[in-house]
Structure formats: C-alpha cells, structure tokens
Amino acid sequence: MRHAKPLAFCCALALAGIANAQLLDSQVPTMTPDPYAQSMYGGAIAQRPSTRSIFVGTIATLLAQALGSGIGAALSQGLGGSITKWFSGEPSAGAMGPGQSMATQVKSERETPTGLHAGVAYEVHLIGRDGTARAVDPARHVFRTGDRFQVYYRPTLPGRVNVYNVNPQGSESRVDSAEMAAGQLAALGPYQFVDAKGQETLKLVLEPCSSPMLTAATRGIVKVGAAPAVANPAVQISDCGDARMRGVRAKTRTIRKTTMEGSTAFALDRLSNDEIKSGLVGSRELQISLQHR
C-alpha cells in the first residue's frame, strides 16, 4: 500500500467539522435510529444502548458539569450520516422535550448504564475512479490493486493518537502522531493498494490525557457554546504533562470487538473503576485490517 501522492506514505489529519468535498451524504448509508436517546425524552430507557449513545455519552460526561446533563442525549439523537458530518450543526429542536433546555434534560448521562469508554469511531471510504467515495465495511470488503481509500476516525477521549502501518510482510512503521480532542475528526490517506497482496493493517493507539486546550477544543467540536473553564469536571483525566502517564501508556490494551452501526464502526473499551478514580487511563489500541487480493 502506498500514499496516493508520489514517493510518500503519510497521513493528513483533518480538523473537526471539515468534511472531504468529495464525500456525498447520499453515498453513505444512514445510521439506524437510536432508541436509547429517544427514550430519554419519555418512555422506558432501552436496556441495550447503542454504541453511538455510548460514544457521545462518554464525551458528554467529560463536559457534564459545564454543559448540563442533557447534552449527550441531544447530540446522540442528532448524530447521523457520514462520520465526516458529525457535530457539523447544532442539535435540532426536536432532540429536546417541550420547554426544556440542554441544562434541564430529564436524564443525566451519569445515571445511564453505559459507563465511560476509551476508543474510536471510524469509517473506511473507498474512492472511485471518478473521485467519489463511499463507505465500506473493512471486515468484508476486498480491495484490488489500484484501489484508493481513506480512513476517518474520532476518539472518545482526548489525548495523543499514534498511527502505525503494518504491511503484508509484517514490517511496521509509524505514519503519524498528534494530540486530539475528544470527538475530533482525523483523516488518514488517501492510500492506494499496489504490488504486494495480503493483509494491510492500520494500528491506532490512543493515549488518553487532558489539557485545558483539548477541553476547549472538545466544547467547540460538539458546538455547545462558549462554556466556562471547568474547575472540577465530572470526570478528571490526568493532564498530558503528568509524569505518571508515562508508565500508564506502556500498558496498552487491544480493543478486539468492533460494532458496526450503519456505515460506522465503533471500537470501544470500558474504563475500569481504578482508571476513573485515579484519572490515569491506560492506552487502547485498535487494528483496522484491510484485505488486498
């Protein structure tokens, strides 16, 4: 596999909310309705919340004290379509009950059974010869020589993300590293399959940590307005400059279970009680395998 640009294999990170102009919403399957988010505005709470609810619930819990307990449900109900379009607009009025504001929703994310999760939501987009793109399921799609693709992802927690490529011969190389806010959009590629056939693997390693800059960026990404700085957030993740984080990052857990909802894959791993209490969240690794035949 090589980068579509000559003599380079690199990653281009896209800022949150900046969608690839070549991607058409009509070409990406619409996500299934979220009964869990809907139930938060009347009726019984669904026993099995969708992974999409878990994803936005984690982000909302990080910001809950500053933003009010209902923001996660409002976001979840309005979250649909391609991952490149998430958080691109304000939550719709229909996402709230009559007379309710985001700060007065009837249910708090901290009362839900979802828990906090580290991981990413991602999509693999096949780029056609005419430049248009469509999402494919990497677990089922078979790529051919000459095919081009991009990978888009968003982490549930702020921190550093390191990206590695493992070629069919097993050779591993780091192709990118960046600090990202929770929910921030990143783009890898475009890449093109050439020469050696077999399994190509992209490894994403999330090292969760926080900073005032990343917290402010997360608020901007989900478009919740100019909330004040949070002195005592609902969940305190250790600062990225904390020396204790070095030992935690060395203990990486691999996320092996991936759930597809519509065109989006979710790879999420629940935080342990010790991680939540201490704020020292261990690294999580996701492997995206692509078949080239």
C-alpha positions as CSV (number, residue, x, y, z in Angstrom):
1,M,0.0,0.0,0.0
2,R,1.3,3.5,-0.8
3,H,0.1,7.0,-0.4
4,A,-1.7,8.3,-3.5
5,K,0.8,11.1,-3.7
6,P,4.2,10.1,-5.3
7,L,7.1,8.9,-3.1
8,A,5.3,9.5,0.2
9,F,3.3,7.4,2.7
10,C,1.9,9.8,5.2
11,C,-1.3,10.8,6.9
12,A,-3.2,14.1,6.6
13,L,-5.1,15.0,9.7
14,A,-8.3,16.9,9.1
15,L,-9.7,19.3,11.7
16,A,-13.1,18.6,13.3
17,G,-16.0,19.5,11.1
18,I,-14.0,19.9,7.9
19,A,-15.6,17.3,5.5
20,N,-14.0,16.0,2.4
21,A,-15.6,17.7,-0.5
22,Q,-15.6,14.5,-2.5
23,L,-17.8,12.7,0.0
24,L,-21.5,12.8,-0.7
25,D,-24.0,12.1,2.1
26,S,-26.3,10.2,-0.3
27,Q,-23.5,7.7,-0.9
28,V,-23.1,6.8,2.8
29,P,-25.7,4.6,4.5
30,T,-27.8,6.4,7.1
31,M,-27.3,5.1,10.7
32,T,-30.1,3.2,12.3
33,P,-32.4,5.2,14.8
34,D,-31.2,5.4,18.3
35,P,-34.0,4.2,20.6
36,Y,-31.9,4.8,23.7
37,A,-31.5,8.5,23.0
38,Q,-35.2,8.8,22.0
39,S,-36.3,7.1,25.2
40,M,-34.6,9.8,27.3
41,Y,-37.5,12.1,26.3
42,G,-40.3,9.9,27.5
43,G,-40.9,6.2,27.8
44,A,-38.7,3.4,29.3
45,I,-35.0,3.5,28.8
46,A,-33.8,0.9,26.4
47,Q,-31.9,-1.9,28.1
48,R,-29.2,-2.0,25.4
49,P,-28.0,1.4,24.4
50,S,-26.4,1.7,21.0
51,T,-22.7,2.1,20.7
52,R,-23.3,5.5,19.2
53,S,-25.0,6.5,22.5
54,I,-22.0,5.2,24.4
55,F,-19.7,7.2,22.2
56,V,-21.4,10.5,22.7
57,G,-22.2,9.7,26.3
58,T,-18.5,9.5,27.1
59,I,-17.8,12.9,25.6
60,A,-20.9,14.4,27.3
61,T,-19.8,13.1,30.7
62,L,-16.4,14.7,30.3
63,L,-18.2,18.1,29.9
64,A,-21.3,17.4,32.0
65,Q,-20.8,19.9,34.9
66,A,-20.2,22.8,32.5
67,L,-22.9,22.0,30.0
68,G,-25.8,20.3,31.8
69,S,-26.8,16.7,31.9
70,G,-28.9,16.6,28.7
71,I,-26.3,17.5,26.1
72,G,-25.3,13.9,25.4
73,A,-28.8,12.8,24.6
74,A,-29.3,15.8,22.3
75,L,-26.1,15.1,20.5
76,S,-26.9,11.4,20.1
77,Q,-30.3,11.9,18.7
78,G,-28.9,14.4,16.1
79,L,-25.8,12.3,15.2
80,G,-26.3,10.5,11.8
81,G,-24.9,10.1,8.3
82,S,-21.2,10.1,7.5
83,I,-18.7,10.4,10.3
84,T,-17.3,13.4,8.4
85,K,-20.6,15.3,9.1
86,W,-20.9,14.6,12.8
87,F,-21.2,17.7,15.0
88,S,-21.4,20.0,12.0
89,G,-24.6,21.6,13.2
90,E,-26.4,22.5,16.3
91,P,-28.7,19.8,18.0
92,S,-32.1,20.1,16.4
93,A,-35.1,21.4,18.4
94,G,-36.7,18.0,18.1
95,A,-33.9,16.5,20.2
96,M,-35.3,18.2,23.3
97,G,-38.6,17.9,25.1
98,P,-41.1,20.8,25.1
99,G,-39.8,23.7,27.2
100,Q,-36.5,22.0,28.0
101,S,-33.0,23.4,27.6
102,M,-29.8,21.4,27.4
103,A,-29.2,22.1,31.0
104,T,-32.6,20.8,32.2
105,Q,-33.0,17.4,30.4
106,V,-34.8,14.7,32.3
107,K,-31.9,12.2,32.5
108,S,-28.2,12.5,33.3
109,E,-25.6,10.6,31.3
110,R,-24.0,9.7,34.7
111,E,-27.3,7.9,35.6
112,T,-27.2,5.7,32.5
113,P,-25.7,2.2,32.5
114,T,-23.3,2.8,29.6
115,G,-20.2,3.7,31.5
116,L,-17.2,5.6,30.1
117,H,-15.3,4.1,27.2
118,A,-11.9,4.7,25.5
119,G,-11.7,4.0,21.8
120,V,-12.7,5.4,18.4
121,A,-15.4,5.5,15.9
122,Y,-14.2,5.1,12.3
123,E,-15.1,4.6,8.7
124,V,-13.2,3.3,5.7
125,H,-14.1,5.1,2.4
126,L,-13.4,3.6,-1.0
127,I,-12.6,6.3,-3.6
128,G,-13.9,5.5,-7.0
129,R,-12.1,6.3,-10.3
130,D,-14.3,9.3,-10.7
131,G,-13.3,10.7,-7.3
132,T,-16.5,10.0,-5.5
133,A,-16.3,8.0,-2.3
134,R,-18.5,5.6,-0.4
135,A,-18.1,3.8,3.0
136,V,-17.3,0.1,3.0
137,D,-17.1,-2.5,5.8
138,P,-13.4,-3.3,6.1
139,A,-14.2,-6.7,7.6
140,R,-16.0,-7.8,4.4
141,H,-14.7,-5.6,1.6
142,V,-11.9,-6.9,-0.6
143,F,-9.6,-4.3,-2.1
144,R,-8.0,-4.8,-5.5
145,T,-4.7,-3.5,-6.8
146,G,-5.1,0.2,-7.8
147,D,-8.0,0.8,-5.3
148,R,-7.7,4.0,-3.3
149,F,-9.2,4.6,0.1
150,Q,-9.3,6.9,3.2
151,V,-9.9,6.2,6.8
152,Y,-11.7,8.7,9.0
153,Y,-11.9,8.4,12.8
154,R,-12.9,10.2,16.0
155,P,-11.7,9.3,19.5
156,T,-14.0,9.2,22.5
157,L,-11.3,10.7,24.8
158,P,-8.7,13.5,24.4
159,G,-5.1,12.6,24.2
160,R,-2.3,11.5,21.8
161,V,-3.1,9.2,18.9
162,N,-0.2,7.3,17.2
163,V,-0.9,5.6,13.9
164,Y,1.2,2.7,12.5
165,N,1.1,0.7,9.3
166,V,1.9,-3.0,9.1
167,N,2.4,-4.2,5.5
168,P,1.7,-7.8,4.3
169,Q,5.4,-8.7,5.1
170,G,4.9,-7.7,8.7
171,S,7.0,-4.6,8.6
172,E,5.7,-1.9,10.9
173,S,6.2,1.8,10.7
174,R,4.7,4.8,12.4
175,V,3.0,7.1,9.9
176,D,1.5,9.8,12.2
177,S,1.2,11.2,15.7
178,A,-0.9,14.0,17.0
179,E,-2.8,15.3,20.1
180,M,-6.5,15.3,19.6
181,A,-9.6,16.5,21.4
182,A,-12.5,14.1,22.2
183,G,-14.7,13.8,19.1
184,Q,-12.1,15.4,16.8
185,L,-12.1,14.2,13.2
186,A,-8.9,12.9,11.7
187,A,-8.3,11.6,8.1
188,L,-5.7,9.1,7.0
189,G,-4.7,9.0,3.4
190,P,-5.7,8.8,0.6
191,Y,-3.8,5.5,0.2
192,Q,-3.6,3.2,-2.8
193,F,-3.0,-0.6,-3.0
194,V,0.0,-1.6,-5.1
195,D,2.3,-4.6,-5.6
196,A,2.3,-6.9,-2.6
197,K,-1.0,-8.6,-1.8
198,G,-2.2,-9.8,1.6
199,Q,-3.4,-8.1,4.8
200,E,-2.6,-4.4,5.4
201,T,-3.1,-3.2,8.9
202,L,-3.5,0.3,10.3
203,K,-2.9,0.4,14.1
204,L,-4.3,3.3,16.1
205,V,-3.0,3.7,19.6
206,L,-5.0,6.2,21.8
207,E,-3.1,7.6,24.9
208,P,-5.9,9.4,26.8
209,C,-4.9,12.5,28.7
210,S,-6.3,16.0,29.0
211,S,-5.4,19.7,29.0
212,P,-7.4,23.0,29.0
213,M,-6.7,23.4,25.3
214,L,-8.1,20.0,24.5
215,T,-11.2,20.5,26.7
216,A,-11.9,23.8,25.0
217,A,-11.5,22.1,21.6
218,T,-14.0,19.4,22.5
219,R,-16.6,22.0,23.5
220,G,-16.1,23.7,20.1
221,I,-16.3,20.4,18.2
222,V,-19.7,19.4,19.6
223,K,-20.9,23.1,19.3
224,V,-22.2,23.6,22.8
225,G,-21.3,27.2,23.0
226,A,-18.7,29.1,25.0
227,A,-18.9,27.3,28.3
228,P,-16.6,28.5,31.1
229,A,-13.5,26.6,32.1
230,V,-14.2,23.6,34.2
231,A,-12.5,23.6,37.6
232,N,-14.0,20.2,38.7
233,P,-15.2,18.3,35.7
234,A,-17.4,15.3,36.1
235,V,-14.5,13.0,35.1
236,Q,-10.9,14.1,35.7
237,I,-8.5,12.6,33.2
238,S,-4.8,13.2,34.1
239,D,-3.0,16.1,32.4
240,C,-1.0,15.3,29.4
241,G,2.1,16.6,31.2
242,D,1.6,14.4,34.2
243,A,4.8,12.3,34.6
244,R,2.7,9.4,35.9
245,M,1.2,9.0,32.5
246,R,4.4,7.6,31.0
247,G,4.0,4.3,32.9
248,V,0.3,4.1,32.0
249,R,0.9,4.5,28.3
250,A,3.2,1.5,28.3
251,K,0.3,-0.7,29.4
252,T,-1.7,-0.9,26.2
253,R,-5.0,-2.8,25.9
254,T,-6.1,-4.1,22.4
255,I,-9.7,-3.5,21.6
256,R,-10.8,-6.7,19.8
257,K,-14.5,-6.2,19.5
258,T,-15.9,-3.8,16.8
259,T,-19.5,-3.0,16.3
260,M,-21.0,-1.7,13.1
261,E,-23.9,0.8,13.2
262,G,-24.8,1.9,9.7
263,S,-21.5,2.8,7.9
264,T,-19.6,3.5,11.1
265,A,-17.5,1.0,13.1
266,F,-17.2,1.6,16.9
267,A,-14.2,0.1,18.8
268,L,-14.8,0.9,22.5
269,D,-13.4,-0.4,25.7
270,R,-14.9,0.4,29.1
271,L,-12.8,2.3,31.6
272,S,-12.1,0.4,34.8
273,N,-13.2,1.8,38.2
274,D,-9.5,2.4,39.0
275,E,-9.0,4.4,35.8
276,I,-12.0,6.6,36.6
277,K,-11.0,7.2,40.2
278,S,-7.3,7.8,39.5
279,G,-7.7,9.6,36.2
280,L,-4.8,7.5,34.8
281,V,-6.4,5.9,31.8
282,G,-4.4,3.3,30.0
283,S,-3.7,3.3,26.3
284,R,-6.0,1.5,23.9
285,E,-5.0,0.0,20.6
286,L,-7.3,-0.6,17.6
287,Q,-6.2,-2.6,14.5
288,I,-8.0,-2.0,11.2
289,S,-7.3,-4.9,8.8
290,L,-7.7,-4.4,5.1
291,Q,-7.7,-7.3,2.6
292,H,-5.8,-6.8,-0.7
293,R,-6.2,-9.6,-3.3
